[in-house]
Amino acid sequence: MFTKVDRRASRKIRRDRLRKKIAGSADQPRLAVFRSNRHIYAQLVNDAGGCTIVSACSNHPSLREKLVGMKKTAQAAEVGKLVGERAIGAGITMAVFDRGGNKYHGRVKALCEAAKEAGLKI
């Protein structure tokens, strides 16, 4: 008998499996990525202190006008560039990449590569 696969639950299982292996600290935070159908979100998280250091998202008012008419992969690259610049401004040069249960492909890869180009070592 065919059973329907719950994609959200499968992603949560993959995310939890990854989260056991990686953790962010004050000097090397975790670059966490969340991808929805319309937007992409990225934040640098200090897991030891339990706080977000830097964040950026595609629906932020400062990026909203710039992203009009762009493909979602290009939007993710702009968000990655912004989070990389904000991290360098906050004095962070290294981070651990957390893809959040998504494949390292498409928008997630574009965000990571743009953050690397902005000067963040992942």
C-alpha positions in Angstrom: 0.0 0.0 0.0 1.2 3.4 -0.9 1.8 5.9 2.0 2.1 9.6 1.5 5.5 11.1 2.5 5.3 14.1 4.7 8.0 16.4 3.2 8.0 18.8 6.2 8.6 16.0 8.6 11.4 14.5 6.5 13.1 17.9 6.3 12.8 18.2 10.1 14.5 14.8 10.5 17.3 15.8 8.2 17.7 19.1 10.0 17.9 17.5 13.4 20.5 15.0 12.2 22.6 17.9 10.9 22.2 19.9 14.1 23.6 17.1 16.2 26.9 17.5 14.4 27.3 21.3 14.1 27.0 24.1 16.6 27.9 27.8 16.6 30.0 29.7 19.1 30.8 33.3 19.6 33.9 33.3 17.4 32.5 30.9 14.8 28.7 31.1 14.7 26.3 28.9 12.7 25.0 30.4 9.4 21.4 29.0 9.5 19.4 29.1 6.3 15.6 28.8 6.0 14.1 28.5 2.6 10.3 29.0 2.0 8.6 28.9 -1.4 8.7 32.7 -1.7 11.6 34.0 0.5 14.9 33.0 2.0 16.2 33.8 5.4 19.8 33.6 6.8 21.1 34.3 10.2 24.3 33.9 12.2 23.5 32.2 15.5 25.7 31.8 18.6 24.4 28.5 20.0 26.5 28.8 23.2 24.9 32.1 24.1 21.5 31.4 22.5 21.4 34.6 20.4 21.3 35.8 16.8 24.2 38.0 15.9 23.4 39.0 12.3 20.4 38.3 10.0 19.1 39.0 6.5 16.1 38.0 4.5 14.7 38.6 1.1 11.6 40.4 2.4 13.5 43.0 4.4 12.5 46.6 3.4 16.1 47.5 2.5 16.3 44.7 -0.1 12.7 44.6 -1.3 13.0 47.2 -4.0 16.3 45.8 -5.3 14.9 42.3 -5.6 11.9 43.1 -7.7 12.0 41.2 -11.0 14.9 39.0 -10.0 14.8 35.2 -10.0 14.8 33.5 -6.6 18.4 32.2 -7.0 19.6 35.7 -7.6 17.6 37.0 -4.7 19.3 34.3 -2.5 22.7 35.5 -3.7 21.8 39.1 -2.7 20.8 37.9 0.8 24.0 35.9 1.1 26.1 39.0 0.1 24.2 41.1 2.6 24.6 38.6 5.5 28.3 38.3 4.6 28.8 42.0 4.7 27.0 42.4 8.0 29.0 39.6 9.5 32.3 41.2 8.5 31.0 44.5 9.9 30.3 42.7 13.2 33.8 41.3 13.3 33.0 37.7 12.3 35.2 36.1 9.7 34.4 32.4 10.1 31.1 30.5 10.3 29.7 27.0 10.2 27.1 26.4 7.4 23.7 24.9 8.4 21.7 24.2 5.3 18.6 23.4 7.5 17.8 20.0 6.0 17.8 21.3 2.4 20.0 20.1 -0.4 23.2 22.2 -1.0 21.8 23.2 -4.4 20.0 26.1 -6.0 19.1 28.9 -3.7 20.9 27.5 -0.6 24.1 27.1 -2.6 23.8 30.6 -4.1 23.4 32.1 -0.7 26.4 30.3 0.7 28.6 31.1 -2.3 27.7 34.8 -2.1 28.5 34.9 1.6 31.9 33.4 0.8 32.5 36.0 -1.8 31.6 38.7 0.7 34.5 37.6 2.8 33.0 35.0 5.2 34.9 31.8 5.5 32.6 28.8 5.7 
